[in-house]
Amino acid sequence: METLEQKNKKLLICISDPTILEFLTNTIQTYFEDVLDIVSIRPSKLFDLDFVPTAAIISHRTVNLVRERFPNTTLILQKRDLSGQALEKVVSLPDGSNVLIVNQHMDAANETIRSFIELGINHINMRAYAPGNNIDTSQVDAVIYTGVPEDCPKLDCPYIDIGLRKISLYTIIDIIRAFDLPSDFTKAYYNDSIRLFTASCYQLQNTLEQANTLKNNFEKICDINNNITFVINENDEIILFNETANKYFEIRDPQEIMGMDYKEVFRDQPELLSYIAANVPLTDTLVTIENQKLLLSSFEMDVDKSQNKAFTLLPLSTLKKREGMVRKKLRATGFTAKYTFDDILGSSTLMERSKKLAKVYAKTEFPVLITGESGTGKELFAQSIHNMSSRRESNFVAINFAALPETLAESELFGYMEGAFTGALKNGKAGMFELAHQGTIFLDEIGDASLPVQAKLLRVLEEKEVVRVGGTDVIPVDVRIICATNKDLQAAIREGTFREDLYYRIKVLNLRLQPLRERPEDIMEIISHLLESQQAKALANLPNIRDKLISYTWPGNARELRTAAEYMNMLSSLSDREEALDMLNVYFENNLQTDPLAETESPAQTGKPGREEAAVKGDYIGPDLIAILEAIFRLQNQGVTAGRNSICKTQSAQALQLTESKIKSRLKKLEAMGYITVGKTKQGALLTDRGYQLLKQFIQ
Ligand SMILES: Nc1ncnc2c1ncn2[C@@H]1O[C@H](COP(=O)(O)OP(=O)(O)OP(=O)(O)O)[C@@H](O)[C@H]1O
């Protein structure tokens, strides 16, 4: 046996792949050519050698041959590493890609696969390939080769050259050991290989980066909702303190408090300290920190067996701001009144009077009941009243009882709690009354509300608070009520389908909108506004068309007028004028037949001193005259003499700011019109029958 001293300096390199053989030989020579006698050969030349090398660098393919030829020689299995760049290319392949690893020899290709796996590359499916090796290449997404493109099969996919791989540090160390060389020899190689080492850590580095990104994201998420957030671990140490918390507690160096005991950090906040120390679940618990009220909540964080606890603090002032913003958003999503009095067309005496009265109502907080046939503009008026009221900045929430199924009415109006019924939304839902808080709720077609719903509505109007379906908490609501109906509510009360007590609650102020047939002057004004072109306007003004429009009874009122206007707009675009006229006449014949009922109901036939009559005569009956008539009526009923002074003190006169001198002139006017008599003595003003009939039309 050779002793250590007797060792020769011969290092054999025996590899089948000529490219790798040359590459390995060059690399090993770079480091050892001064101290070792390096011989490199292909396996076929093995038996030509006439010396026994101390060590031999071999591959998986040549190991048996060399062992057989030189049984006492130290065998060093060549190991190579990948460069960082090569690794990056491989790592960036999409997950699950089918990849061919190509080398001139299968064992070398397999060795590359082994090194990839050792380096933690496991997101791709790798198969070895060498020229002449018959394997299925139909499902290949990428080909990886080592410097020799000729070895690769011709496929339609990306080719990645990872170049010749560097010799591994282990191989260098094995050579040093085999020849008992001083360890200094590793130094030169170490400098080079440190880069390789970094590459080998590529995956680890990536994972660390991902973890860091996740941590940063988490901290950002904690900041997004602007809640003060901090996390404490089981040793009472602060392990997270978000940006909002830093600002709120005025922490100059956030890093400094990481790992600090929370009792130290919050030493000046005894109330907060006691809540944290109590170790009980907290949900929106009210705490005071430096005279400011905040809501404190705690959350157990059962992550990876840790017993961390997160806390959030939300100042009430922030909560209020958010509530305001949510309300604004709700308004933006549909709870808005878009119409104002300027959108209400018609300047007939009756329409002017309705607008005047409604504008006065807008200044008050009283409930308004708007009555009138379908399409007379009840909702238009309701929206305009809201928009002129002090509540215009808040929601206008409209609910139509004719379209609201009985089963949904309660939950829609008053909201519900989570789990109140099958299909109830998680976290429950606010009802229309809550959404209208500080604004106006418009209860359209109130005459269609069922008796049980009427009972609940009455309760809300009286108590000014709601309780959600399935809940117990009482929620105060500050809402102005405007109701509308085209039904005769007094008849409904007689029939027992409408509650009398509710009727008096909602009808504090009454606005009766007249149908178009009672104010024919408005027809042409509204229709001309809706006609888009000059041709359409000219068409409408043709004498026979105009007569038809005015004499028609318009049971659908302005809504029907809109439809007629749309039809006329469409016809006016026809180039053949005669044809347009014919079609219009057909439309009138089919649709606009004078309603015989309306004619028998006309004021002339009923003998009533109707508003139409008054308007035609030029006797304008403004809201001030009606208010005075109403005041006289009420005083008369109370047995009080209706003089200037007593009328002036009534609610209706005060709402219109009528002075005694104004009242005096109006009393004269009413007397001249035959609606009142004014006694010369203490008797005061008295309603005539005519005056009573007129007033009845305004006050149901
Ligand atoms: N004076 C008016 N000027 C302009 N448009 C009007 C006028 N009156 C009503 N309209 C229009 O007619 C249509 C019906 O109006 P609105 O919905 O306010 O009537 P309504 O009395 O509430 O009807 P319904 O009782 O059927 O609900 C709307 O398109 C409205 O803009």
PDBQT file of the ligand as one rigid body, heavy atoms in Angstrom, charges set to zero:
ROOT
HETATM    1  N1  LIG A 801     -96.565  69.525 -13.936  1.00  0.00    +0.000 N 
HETATM    2  C1  LIG A 801     -95.762  68.661 -14.531  1.00  0.00    +0.000 A 
HETATM    3  N2  LIG A 801     -94.752  69.105 -15.291  1.00  0.00    +0.000 NA
HETATM    4  C2  LIG A 801     -93.928  68.271 -15.918  1.00  0.00    +0.000 A 
HETATM    5  N3  LIG A 801     -94.005  66.923 -15.818  1.00  0.00    +0.000 NA
HETATM    6  C3  LIG A 801     -94.997  66.434 -15.069  1.00  0.00    +0.000 A 
HETATM    7  C4  LIG A 801     -95.908  67.265 -14.380  1.00  0.00    +0.000 A 
HETATM    8  N4  LIG A 801     -96.737  66.489 -13.699  1.00  0.00    +0.000 NA
HETATM    9  C5  LIG A 801     -96.376  65.229 -13.923  1.00  0.00    +0.000 A 
HETATM   10  N5  LIG A 801     -95.325  65.182 -14.760  1.00  0.00    +0.000 N 
HETATM   11  C6  LIG A 801     -94.648  63.992 -15.267  1.00  0.00    +0.000 C 
HETATM   12  O1  LIG A 801     -95.614  62.962 -15.356  1.00  0.00    +0.000 OA
HETATM   13  C7  LIG A 801     -95.108  61.734 -14.898  1.00  0.00    +0.000 C 
HETATM   14  C8  LIG A 801     -95.875  61.268 -13.671  1.00  0.00    +0.000 C 
HETATM   15  O2  LIG A 801     -95.590  62.121 -12.572  1.00  0.00    +0.000 OA
HETATM   16  P1  LIG A 801     -95.613  61.620 -11.086  1.00  0.00    +0.000 P 
HETATM   17  O3  LIG A 801     -95.020  60.261 -10.982  1.00  0.00    +0.000 OA
HETATM   18  O4  LIG A 801     -95.052  62.672 -10.219  1.00  0.00    +0.000 OA
HETATM   19  O5  LIG A 801     -97.169  61.501 -10.904  1.00  0.00    +0.000 OA
HETATM   20  P2  LIG A 801     -97.981  60.796  -9.735  1.00  0.00    +0.000 P 
HETATM   21  O6  LIG A 801     -99.130  61.668  -9.467  1.00  0.00    +0.000 OA
HETATM   22  O7  LIG A 801     -97.077  60.495  -8.590  1.00  0.00    +0.000 OA
HETATM   23  O8  LIG A 801     -98.456  59.507 -10.486  1.00  0.00    +0.000 OA
HETATM   24  P3  LIG A 801     -98.937  58.091  -9.827  1.00  0.00    +0.000 P 
HETATM   25  O9  LIG A 801    -100.072  58.401  -8.915  1.00  0.00    +0.000 OA
HETATM   26  O10 LIG A 801     -99.360  57.323 -11.021  1.00  0.00    +0.000 OA
HETATM   27  O11 LIG A 801     -97.752  57.557  -9.127  1.00  0.00    +0.000 OA
HETATM   28  C9  LIG A 801     -93.652  61.980 -14.607  1.00  0.00    +0.000 C 
HETATM   29  O12 LIG A 801     -92.904  61.687 -15.747  1.00  0.00    +0.000 OA
HETATM   30  C10 LIG A 801     -93.594  63.471 -14.326  1.00  0.00    +0.000 C 
HETATM   31  O13 LIG A 801     -92.327  63.995 -14.587  1.00  0.00    +0.000 OA
ENDROOT
TORSDOF 0
